[in-house]
Amino acid sequence: MCPCGCGCGSDEEETVEKPVQVVMIPCKYCAALFPQTETFCPNCGARRSE
């Protein structure tokens, strides 16, 4: 029996992917929200402030 208990007969462990959380920050010039990982605002093109 498999580890998850479904009865499929597999000996493989079930892998569960955790969702990635993206932090959104507001642009200081146009207030559009964009991912903290971006360097430039996709709305107005301003450089992200540090």
N, C-alpha and C positions, 0 to 999 in steps of 0.2 A: 504494500500500500504506500502511496506517496505521502510526503510530509504534510501536505496541506489537507489530507483527509478526503479528497474528492473521489478516491477509488480508481484513478486512472492507471495505477500500476507503475508509475514513473518513480525512479529513485532520485531524480533531480530536485534540488531545493528550489522553492519558488522565490524568484527575485522580484522585489518590489521597488520601483523607481520612485524616489521622492521628488515632488514638484519643486522646480526652481523658483525662488521668490525674487522678483525684480523690483528694486526700489525706484520709485518714480520721484523726480524732483522738479520743482517749478523753475522755469527760466526767469531770471531776474529782470529781463527786459519785456517779454511778451506774456509771461505767466503760463505758457503752455507746459504741460507735463511731459517729461521725457526720461528715459532710463538713466540712472546714475552712472552707468558704464559708458554712456556717450560723451564725447568731448564737445560737440556742437549741438545747439538746439535745432531740431529738424523743422521747426516752424519759421524761425527768423534768422537762423544761422549764427546767432551769438555764441561765443565761446562760453563754456560752463565755468562759473566762478568756483573757486576753491574754498 
